[in-house]
Every structure is written in C-alpha cells, then in structure tokens.
Amino acid sequence: MNRILHGIVHGKMIELTEPHDIPDGESVQVVIRATPPARPWGEGILASAGAWADYPEMDEVMQKIQDERKLERRSQGLE
C-alpha cells in the first residue's frame, strides 16, 4: 500500500498530522520531502505594508497604544 501522509519532524520523531490505519509496530519505509511553507517568511508583513497609508490618524493611535503599554508596565512594576 502506497499512501502519502503528512507530518511534523520533532528531532528523530515524525508526528503524523492526519489519521491512518497503520498498525502500531508495523515496519514502514519513509521518504522525506520537505514541503515549502504556504508563502515565504515575511511575505505577509510585506503585503500588509502600507495598509494604513491613507489613515492619517495612525501615528496618533500608535502613540496612544505605546503610552498605555508604558502605564501598564509601570503599574505592574516592570519598568
């Protein structure tokens, strides 16, 4: 029986990510072929870059968020 199963490598172990009917202890042959990520790393952030370009209030919003985070850290004694 030839079938393609997908999994994730953890050190020397491969965790299968889908159901199978292979009995425990069964001998199998494994052919490793790395699957590329859905999109290259960083492509998502590049695609969203400039999304707020037409929102002039964004600098003010981000400053408010930063100020609130500073206050929160101070109240928690982290700063």
N, C-alpha and C positions, 0 to 999 in steps of 0.2 A: 504494500500500500504506500503510495507516494502522496504526500499532502504537505501544504505549506502552512506552518504555524508561526505565529509571531510571538516574540518575547523580548525581555529586557535583560541585559547582562548585568550581573552583580558579582564582581570578582570572577570566581571559577564557576559560578552557577548561572543558568539561564532560566528566568522565571517566565513561563508561558502566560500570555495575556488573554488567552481565549480557551474555551472548553475543548477537551479532547477525550478520546476513548482508548488511549494507550494504557495498558495495564501497568501498574506500579512494578518496577523492576525489569520491565521489558528493555531489551537492547535496541538502541536506535542509532542511526547514522545522522550526524548533524553537519549540514553545510552552512557556513556562516556567510551572510551577505548583509553588510550594514545598510540600513535604509536611510536615505538622506532626510533631514528634517523637512517639514512641510514648506518652510521657506528659510533662506539663510538667516543666521543670527543677526539681529539688528535691523532687519528689513522692516519690521513692523513699526519701530520707532521712527525710521526714516520716512515711511509712508505717512505717518501722522504729523511729521514736522511741518509747521506752517498752518496747521488746522485752526489755530486761534489767531492767525494773522489779521483777520478782519474784525477782531474783537478788541477794541482799544482799551477796554477796562481790565484786560487780563493782567497787566502789571500790578494794578491795584489789588485785584483778587489774590494774586500770588503773594503779595506783600502781607496782606491780611492773614493768609494761611500761615506764613512764616512767623508772624508776630504771635499768633495763637499758639503755635507749637513751642515757641520760646517761653511763653507764660506757663504752658502746661509742664514743660521740663522743670521750670523753676519751682512750681508748686509741688512737684514730685521730688525735689531736691537733687535733680540730675545735673544741674548746671552750677 
